[in-house]
Amino acid sequence: MLSALRALRDLMRPPPGMAFDFSRPPGEPALTPADGVSWRVFANPVGLFVGGIAAVLLELAEPSVRSGVWDHTGFRVDPVTRLRRTGFAAMMTVYGPRSAAEDMIARVTRMHGRVRGETPAGLPYRADDPRLLDWVHATATFGFASSHHHYVQPLSGLERDGVFAEGQASARLYGATAAPRSWAEWEAMLAHTAPTLEGSTILAEFLRIMTDAPIVPAPLRPVQRLLVRAAVQIAPEPVRSLPQLRGRGLRAGEAVLVRALGRTAGMLPLGDTPPVQATRRLARPG
C-alpha cells in the first residue's frame, strides 16, 4: 500500500523539464486561498488520481471536448507523462505563486487558440470556445471535489461550494467565463449538458490505457485498477450508465479499500511536494 501511495504522490511533482520551486518567491499568494478547502483537496494523491480520471471520463463524453483532447494531446502515446503534466498544471493553479500560475495559464490559452478541428460527426470545434472551457473546468472541479468527498474525507455542502468558488480566478484566466460557482450551478450545467453526452470507442480506450499504463510498479497494478474503478463509480449519470462504463465501477466491498487508501494518504508525510513547498513560501505552520 505504501509503495502505491508513493508512486501516486510522485505524480504531484513537476515532470522532467518542468522543474519548479513552489517555495518561492517568499510570501507571494496563490490563485486559491491558502486557508481554503482547495488546498486540502488537492494535497491528497489518491483523491487527485481518482478525481482526475473521473473528470476525463466526463470530458470524453462531450463530443467536441473528446475530439480536442484525443486528437491534440499525448494520452495515447505517453499517458504517464500526460498525467504528470496535467497534475503539474493543477498544482500550479492551486499552490503556485500567482505570477507563475498566470504565466502558465497564458501559455496554455495560447496553445488552445491554435487547436481546432471537426468531430467525426462534422461538428466544428475550437479549444478556446468558452462553452467547452466551462465544461472542462467544471468537470475537473467536480472530479476532485467528489473524489475527496467519497474517498478521503466528507465535505460539507459549503466546502463543496467552496471548491467551485475558489476556482473562479483560474477559470477566468483560462477563458471559462461561465464556469459553475457552486455545487448547485454544477448540477444545473450537468443537467443542461446531459442530452449531448455520449459513449464512444475513445472512452473505452481511455479506460484501457488508465488500467494498463505503467503508472505504478507492476506488482501494484491491482491498486491502479481499483482506483480506476473508483473513478467510474463517482461519475454522475448519465455518464456512469454509458455502455463503455456500465458495470466498470467498484465491486462489493471495494469502496472500503479505496477509503482506506485515501485516508492513509492523508496521514502520511507528503515529502517535498508542491503543497509543502507552497506552505513554506507563505510561512504557514507545517
PAKOLRO-287930 format. One record per residue (C-alpha): chain; y, z, x; residue number from 1. Coordinates in pm, 1 decimal. Each point is the difference from the previous one (the first is absolute). Example, Ala and Ser with C-alpha at 12.3 -4.5 7.8 and 13.67 -1.06 7.14 Angstrom:
BEGIN
node chaine=A y=-450.0 z=780.0 x=1230.0 num=1
node chaine=A y=344.0 z=-66.0 x=137.0 num=2
***
This chain:
BEGIN
node chaine=A y=0.0 z=0.0 x=0.0 num=1
node chaine=A y=248.1 z=95.0 x=274.0 num=2
node chaine=A y=-63.0 z=-325.6 x=185.3 num=3
node chaine=A y=73.3 z=-199.0 x=-315.2 num=4
node chaine=A y=322.7 z=192.3 x=-57.0 num=5
node chaine=A y=110.0 z=-64.2 x=357.8 num=6
node chaine=A y=-64.6 z=-372.9 x=-44.2 num=7
node chaine=A y=205.8 z=-4.8 x=-319.1 num=8
node chaine=A y=275.1 z=202.0 x=167.1 num=9
node chaine=A y=22.7 z=-265.1 x=272.0 num=10
node chaine=A y=100.9 z=-252.1 x=-266.9 num=11
node chaine=A y=325.2 z=197.3 x=-30.4 num=12
node chaine=A y=94.8 z=-76.4 x=360.4 num=13
node chaine=A y=200.2 z=-312.6 x=92.6 num=14
node chaine=A y=-226.3 z=-296.8 x=79.2 num=15
node chaine=A y=-5.6 z=-156.1 x=348.0 num=16
node chaine=A y=331.7 z=-157.1 x=88.3 num=17
node chaine=A y=194.0 z=205.2 x=-256.9 num=18
node chaine=A y=30.7 z=336.3 x=175.8 num=19
node chaine=A y=270.8 z=219.1 x=-147.0 num=20
node chaine=A y=105.5 z=360.7 x=57.2 num=21
node chaine=A y=74.7 z=152.1 x=-339.2 num=22
node chaine=A y=144.3 z=310.5 x=168.7 num=23
node chaine=A y=317.0 z=-186.8 x=98.9 num=24
node chaine=A y=292.8 z=-8.8 x=-38.1 num=25
node chaine=A y=30.2 z=374.4 x=-60.3 num=26
node chaine=A y=137.0 z=93.7 x=-338.4 num=27
node chaine=A y=7.6 z=-347.5 x=-158.9 num=28
node chaine=A y=-125.9 z=22.6 x=-360.8 num=29
node chaine=A y=-263.0 z=-225.6 x=-153.4 num=30
node chaine=A y=27.7 z=-215.9 x=-310.8 num=31
node chaine=A y=-196.0 z=268.2 x=-186.3 num=32
node chaine=A y=100.1 z=369.2 x=-5.8 num=33
node chaine=A y=-188.6 z=217.9 x=245.2 num=34
node chaine=A y=-44.0 z=268.5 x=-266.4 num=35
node chaine=A y=-123.2 z=-246.4 x=-262.0 num=36
node chaine=A y=-347.6 z=-69.8 x=-131.2 num=37
node chaine=A y=-40.5 z=-329.7 x=190.4 num=38
node chaine=A y=-17.7 z=178.0 x=336.1 num=39
node chaine=A y=-304.2 z=191.4 x=-127.7 num=40
node chaine=A y=-166.7 z=-295.6 x=-170.3 num=41
node chaine=A y=22.4 z=-235.5 x=298.0 num=42
node chaine=A y=-121.3 z=257.6 x=253.7 num=43
node chaine=A y=-361.1 z=-0.2 x=-120.5 num=44
node chaine=A y=-214.2 z=-279.9 x=155.7 num=45
node chaine=A y=-262.8 z=8.1 x=-276.6 num=46
node chaine=A y=262.0 z=-30.6 x=-272.3 num=47
node chaine=A y=171.0 z=-279.5 x=191.1 num=48
node chaine=A y=-319.0 z=-201.0 x=51.4 num=49
node chaine=A y=-120.8 z=30.8 x=-359.4 num=50
node chaine=A y=347.3 z=-50.6 x=-146.2 num=51
node chaine=A y=66.4 z=-305.2 x=213.2 num=52
node chaine=A y=-319.1 z=-169.8 x=-115.0 num=53
node chaine=A y=75.6 z=84.9 x=-363.5 num=54
node chaine=A y=345.8 z=-153.1 x=39.2 num=55
node chaine=A y=-140.1 z=-325.1 x=143.0 num=56
node chaine=A y=-252.4 z=-24.1 x=-285.2 num=57
node chaine=A y=293.7 z=3.9 x=-241.2 num=58
node chaine=A y=196.6 z=-248.2 x=209.6 num=59
node chaine=A y=-291.1 z=-244.3 x=16.8 num=60
node chaine=A y=-40.3 z=13.6 x=-377.8 num=61
node chaine=A y=345.9 z=-158.7 x=-40.5 num=62
node chaine=A y=-35.7 z=-378.1 x=58.6 num=63
node chaine=A y=321.7 z=-67.8 x=192.3 num=64
node chaine=A y=-24.3 z=310.4 x=216.5 num=65
node chaine=A y=-366.7 z=-79.8 x=66.1 num=66
node chaine=A y=79.8 z=-347.4 x=131.7 num=67
node chaine=A y=286.2 z=127.5 x=213.9 num=68
node chaine=A y=-206.6 z=279.6 x=153.0 num=69
node chaine=A y=-316.0 z=-202.6 x=54.9 num=70
node chaine=A y=160.7 z=-319.1 x=124.1 num=71
node chaine=A y=256.1 z=156.5 x=233.7 num=72
node chaine=A y=-150.3 z=317.8 x=148.7 num=73
node chaine=A y=-286.0 z=80.0 x=235.0 num=74
node chaine=A y=-229.5 z=194.4 x=-232.4 num=75
node chaine=A y=-283.1 z=-250.1 x=38.5 num=76
node chaine=A y=27.2 z=-49.2 x=375.6 num=77
node chaine=A y=79.6 z=350.5 x=128.6 num=78
node chaine=A y=-2.4 z=258.4 x=-278.8 num=79
node chaine=A y=19.2 z=302.8 x=232.8 num=80
node chaine=A y=319.2 z=-119.1 x=169.9 num=81
node chaine=A y=143.9 z=-91.2 x=-338.0 num=82
node chaine=A y=-77.5 z=350.7 x=-128.4 num=83
node chaine=A y=166.2 z=158.3 x=301.3 num=84
node chaine=A y=310.2 z=-217.9 x=-35.3 num=85
node chaine=A y=23.8 z=86.5 x=-369.0 num=86
node chaine=A y=-52.0 z=367.3 x=79.4 num=87
node chaine=A y=272.6 z=-13.7 x=264.8 num=88
node chaine=A y=240.3 z=-152.1 x=-253.5 num=89
node chaine=A y=-74.7 z=285.3 x=-240.4 num=90
node chaine=A y=50.3 z=258.6 x=276.0 num=91
node chaine=A y=332.5 z=-155.3 x=98.6 num=92
node chaine=A y=119.9 z=-18.8 x=-360.3 num=93
node chaine=A y=-77.0 z=367.2 x=-65.7 num=94
node chaine=A y=41.0 z=173.1 x=337.8 num=95
node chaine=A y=195.5 z=-236.1 x=223.7 num=96
node chaine=A y=365.2 z=54.7 x=89.0 num=97
node chaine=A y=209.4 z=-181.0 x=-256.9 num=98
node chaine=A y=144.5 z=-253.1 x=245.7 num=99
node chaine=A y=-345.2 z=-105.5 x=126.6 num=100
node chaine=A y=-141.9 z=-15.6 x=-353.5 num=101
node chaine=A y=289.1 z=-220.8 x=-111.2 num=102
node chaine=A y=-53.9 z=-232.0 x=298.5 num=103
node chaine=A y=-373.5 z=-28.9 x=-73.3 num=104
node chaine=A y=57.3 z=-73.8 x=-368.0 num=105
node chaine=A y=262.1 z=-261.5 x=88.2 num=106
node chaine=A y=-256.4 z=-179.1 x=219.6 num=107
node chaine=A y=-255.7 z=10.0 x=-280.2 num=108
node chaine=A y=243.4 z=-136.7 x=-256.3 num=109
node chaine=A y=89.2 z=-287.1 x=234.0 num=110
node chaine=A y=-370.3 z=-84.8 x=24.8 num=111
node chaine=A y=-31.6 z=22.2 x=-378.2 num=112
node chaine=A y=277.7 z=-257.0 x=-28.5 num=113
node chaine=A y=-222.7 z=-255.5 x=173.2 num=114
node chaine=A y=-312.7 z=65.2 x=-208.6 num=115
node chaine=A y=-47.7 z=-221.0 x=-303.6 num=116
node chaine=A y=-266.4 z=-215.4 x=-155.7 num=117
node chaine=A y=-201.5 z=-64.4 x=-314.1 num=118
node chaine=A y=-280.7 z=191.6 x=-162.0 num=119
node chaine=A y=-328.2 z=-186.8 x=-65.5 num=120
node chaine=A y=125.9 z=-42.2 x=-356.8 num=121
node chaine=A y=311.3 z=-180.4 x=127.9 num=122
node chaine=A y=245.9 z=285.3 x=-54.9 num=123
node chaine=A y=268.3 z=1.7 x=271.8 num=124
node chaine=A y=73.6 z=332.2 x=168.3 num=125
node chaine=A y=237.9 z=144.2 x=260.0 num=126
node chaine=A y=-70.6 z=321.4 x=187.7 num=127
node chaine=A y=363.4 z=105.1 x=-44.5 num=128
node chaine=A y=-17.5 z=-29.1 x=-379.6 num=129
node chaine=A y=131.8 z=337.8 x=-126.9 num=130
node chaine=A y=-264.7 z=7.3 x=-274.5 num=131
node chaine=A y=-280.3 z=-20.0 x=254.7 num=132
node chaine=A y=170.5 z=246.4 x=233.3 num=133
node chaine=A y=31.7 z=245.9 x=-289.0 num=134
node chaine=A y=-374.2 z=-26.6 x=-66.4 num=135
node chaine=A y=-97.6 z=44.1 x=365.6 num=136
node chaine=A y=225.5 z=301.5 x=43.8 num=137
node chaine=A y=-117.0 z=156.4 x=-326.2 num=138
node chaine=A y=-370.0 z=-49.8 x=70.1 num=139
node chaine=A y=32.4 z=150.4 x=347.7 num=140
node chaine=A y=180.6 z=304.8 x=-135.4 num=141
node chaine=A y=-256.8 z=40.2 x=-276.5 num=142
node chaine=A y=-291.6 z=-37.5 x=241.1 num=143
node chaine=A y=117.1 z=265.8 x=244.7 num=144
node chaine=A y=111.3 z=245.7 x=-269.5 num=145
node chaine=A y=-314.9 z=-42.4 x=-207.4 num=146
node chaine=A y=-230.8 z=31.4 x=299.3 num=147
node chaine=A y=170.3 z=321.3 x=112.6 num=148
node chaine=A y=-11.0 z=137.6 x=-354.5 num=149
node chaine=A y=-371.1 z=-69.8 x=-48.7 num=150
node chaine=A y=-142.4 z=62.5 x=345.3 num=151
node chaine=A y=236.1 z=222.0 x=201.4 num=152
node chaine=A y=210.0 z=228.2 x=-218.8 num=153
node chaine=A y=103.0 z=-38.8 x=-364.8 num=154
node chaine=A y=362.6 z=-99.5 x=-47.6 num=155
node chaine=A y=209.7 z=124.2 x=-287.6 num=156
node chaine=A y=176.3 z=-247.7 x=-224.9 num=157
node chaine=A y=326.8 z=70.7 x=181.3 num=158
node chaine=A y=-165.7 z=-60.1 x=336.1 num=159
node chaine=A y=-146.3 z=-332.6 x=-111.3 num=160
node chaine=A y=341.7 z=-101.3 x=-125.6 num=161
node chaine=A y=138.3 z=113.2 x=334.5 num=162
node chaine=A y=-214.9 z=-243.4 x=198.9 num=163
node chaine=A y=146.8 z=-288.9 x=-199.6 num=164
node chaine=A y=355.1 z=136.0 x=17.2 num=165
node chaine=A y=-17.1 z=60.7 x=374.7 num=166
node chaine=A y=-111.3 z=-359.4 x=57.1 num=167
node chaine=A y=310.4 z=-150.2 x=-157.4 num=168
node chaine=A y=194.4 z=-29.6 x=326.4 num=169
node chaine=A y=-269.4 z=-210.1 x=166.9 num=170
node chaine=A y=-63.8 z=-195.7 x=-322.2 num=171
node chaine=A y=361.2 z=-116.1 x=-8.5 num=172
node chaine=A y=-7.9 z=-97.8 x=366.7 num=173
node chaine=A y=-314.1 z=-207.6 x=-58.8 num=174
node chaine=A y=164.8 z=-169.3 x=-299.4 num=175
node chaine=A y=-205.3 z=176.6 x=-268.5 num=176
node chaine=A y=299.4 z=41.1 x=-226.8 num=177
node chaine=A y=-187.3 z=126.1 x=-307.7 num=178
node chaine=A y=-275.5 z=208.6 x=158.8 num=179
node chaine=A y=-110.6 z=291.4 x=-221.5 num=180
node chaine=A y=191.9 z=323.0 x=51.9 num=181
node chaine=A y=-256.0 z=223.1 x=-172.4 num=182
node chaine=A y=-362.5 z=13.8 x=-108.3 num=183
node chaine=A y=99.3 z=-98.7 x=-353.8 num=184
node chaine=A y=180.8 z=-308.3 x=129.0 num=185
node chaine=A y=-309.7 z=-89.5 x=204.1 num=186
node chaine=A y=-218.7 z=23.7 x=-309.9 num=187
node chaine=A y=246.3 z=-219.7 x=-189.2 num=188
node chaine=A y=-10.3 z=-260.4 x=278.6 num=189
node chaine=A y=-380.2 z=9.7 x=5.4 num=190
node chaine=A y=-18.0 z=-51.7 x=-376.8 num=191
node chaine=A y=244.7 z=-291.7 x=24.3 num=192
node chaine=A y=-188.5 z=-162.6 x=290.2 num=193
node chaine=A y=-353.3 z=64.9 x=-127.7 num=194
node chaine=A y=-35.7 z=-328.2 x=-196.0 num=195
node chaine=A y=53.7 z=-199.5 x=321.4 num=196
node chaine=A y=-249.3 z=191.2 x=215.6 num=197
node chaine=A y=-329.1 z=-171.1 x=76.1 num=198
node chaine=A y=-308.7 z=11.2 x=214.7 num=199
node chaine=A y=-78.5 z=-247.9 x=276.6 num=200
node chaine=A y=-237.1 z=-76.5 x=284.7 num=201
node chaine=A y=276.6 z=124.5 x=230.8 num=202
node chaine=A y=-16.7 z=343.5 x=-160.0 num=203
node chaine=A y=-374.2 z=9.4 x=67.2 num=204
node chaine=A y=53.9 z=-122.5 x=357.5 num=205
node chaine=A y=256.1 z=272.4 x=66.8 num=206
node chaine=A y=-243.6 z=265.6 x=-118.2 num=207
node chaine=A y=-269.5 z=-142.2 x=226.9 num=208
node chaine=A y=235.9 z=-0.2 x=297.5 num=209
node chaine=A y=109.3 z=359.4 x=-58.3 num=210
node chaine=A y=-363.4 z=105.4 x=-35.4 num=211
node chaine=A y=-128.1 z=-176.4 x=313.2 num=212
node chaine=A y=296.6 z=-11.6 x=241.8 num=213
node chaine=A y=-36.4 z=222.9 x=310.8 num=214
node chaine=A y=268.7 z=244.2 x=-111.4 num=215
node chaine=A y=-205.5 z=304.4 x=102.6 num=216
node chaine=A y=-292.8 z=16.5 x=249.6 num=217
node chaine=A y=-322.2 z=-154.7 x=-130.4 num=218
node chaine=A y=-182.8 z=330.9 x=-61.7 num=219
node chaine=A y=287.6 z=105.7 x=-227.4 num=220
node chaine=A y=4.3 z=-318.8 x=-207.2 num=221
node chaine=A y=-145.0 z=182.5 x=-306.4 num=222
node chaine=A y=319.2 z=209.2 x=-8.1 num=223
node chaine=A y=207.5 z=-317.8 x=6.0 num=224
node chaine=A y=-196.6 z=-145.4 x=-291.4 num=225
node chaine=A y=41.1 z=327.4 x=-189.2 num=226
node chaine=A y=377.8 z=-15.2 x=37.5 num=227
node chaine=A y=9.2 z=-362.5 x=-113.5 num=228
node chaine=A y=-184.5 z=104.0 x=-317.2 num=229
node chaine=A y=250.8 z=283.6 x=-40.5 num=230
node chaine=A y=280.9 z=-257.8 x=1.2 num=231
node chaine=A y=-171.0 z=-204.9 x=-271.3 num=232
node chaine=A y=-45.1 z=319.3 x=-201.9 num=233
node chaine=A y=374.1 z=68.9 x=-25.9 num=234
node chaine=A y=99.5 z=-359.6 x=-75.6 num=235
node chaine=A y=153.8 z=6.7 x=-348.1 num=236
node chaine=A y=-111.1 z=-212.6 x=-289.1 num=237
node chaine=A y=-21.5 z=-288.6 x=-45.8 num=238
node chaine=A y=-62.0 z=-50.3 x=373.4 num=239
node chaine=A y=-294.6 z=240.1 x=29.3 num=240
node chaine=A y=-187.9 z=-199.5 x=-264.3 num=241
node chaine=A y=43.2 z=-337.8 x=170.4 num=242
node chaine=A y=-339.5 z=-158.8 x=73.8 num=243
node chaine=A y=38.0 z=41.2 x=376.1 num=244
node chaine=A y=67.6 z=375.9 x=-31.6 num=245
node chaine=A y=-212.8 z=95.8 x=-297.6 num=246
node chaine=A y=-259.1 z=256.6 x=107.3 num=247
node chaine=A y=139.1 z=18.4 x=355.8 num=248
node chaine=A y=162.4 z=342.5 x=-39.0 num=249
node chaine=A y=-134.1 z=339.9 x=98.6 num=250
node chaine=A y=-351.6 z=103.1 x=-86.6 num=251
node chaine=A y=-92.1 z=333.1 x=-153.4 num=252
node chaine=A y=108.5 z=287.2 x=220.3 num=253
node chaine=A y=185.1 z=-212.8 x=255.5 num=254
node chaine=A y=348.1 z=107.0 x=-110.7 num=255
node chaine=A y=-81.6 z=347.6 x=131.6 num=256
node chaine=A y=-77.2 z=-149.3 x=341.8 num=257
node chaine=A y=324.8 z=-198.8 x=9.8 num=258
node chaine=A y=201.8 z=308.4 x=-97.8 num=259
node chaine=A y=-172.4 z=196.5 x=275.3 num=260
node chaine=A y=100.6 z=-268.2 x=250.2 num=261
node chaine=A y=356.5 z=-11.5 x=-128.6 num=262
node chaine=A y=48.0 z=374.3 x=4.3 num=263
node chaine=A y=-162.9 z=37.5 x=341.3 num=264
node chaine=A y=232.7 z=-268.3 x=136.5 num=265
node chaine=A y=292.4 z=201.1 x=-136.1 num=266
node chaine=A y=-107.7 z=308.2 x=197.1 num=267
node chaine=A y=-69.9 z=-166.3 x=333.0 num=268
node chaine=A y=267.9 z=-38.3 x=267.8 num=269
node chaine=A y=148.8 z=-347.3 x=-26.9 num=270
node chaine=A y=52.8 z=-48.9 x=371.3 num=271
node chaine=A y=312.9 z=-175.6 x=121.2 num=272
node chaine=A y=22.5 z=-232.2 x=-300.4 num=273
node chaine=A y=320.3 z=-130.0 x=-165.4 num=274
node chaine=A y=28.2 z=294.8 x=-245.8 num=275
node chaine=A y=-18.9 z=249.2 x=287.5 num=276
node chaine=A y=245.0 z=-196.3 x=214.2 num=277
node chaine=A y=243.3 z=-33.6 x=-291.1 num=278
node chaine=A y=-13.8 z=374.0 x=-60.1 num=279
node chaine=A y=88.5 z=49.9 x=365.9 num=280
node chaine=A y=288.9 z=-246.0 x=-31.4 num=281
node chaine=A y=152.5 z=203.9 x=-278.4 num=282
node chaine=A y=-84.8 z=330.6 x=169.4 num=283
node chaine=A y=-197.5 z=115.5 x=-300.3 num=284
node chaine=A y=-248.8 z=285.8 x=50.0 num=285
node chaine=A y=-352.0 z=-138.0 x=61.7 num=286
***
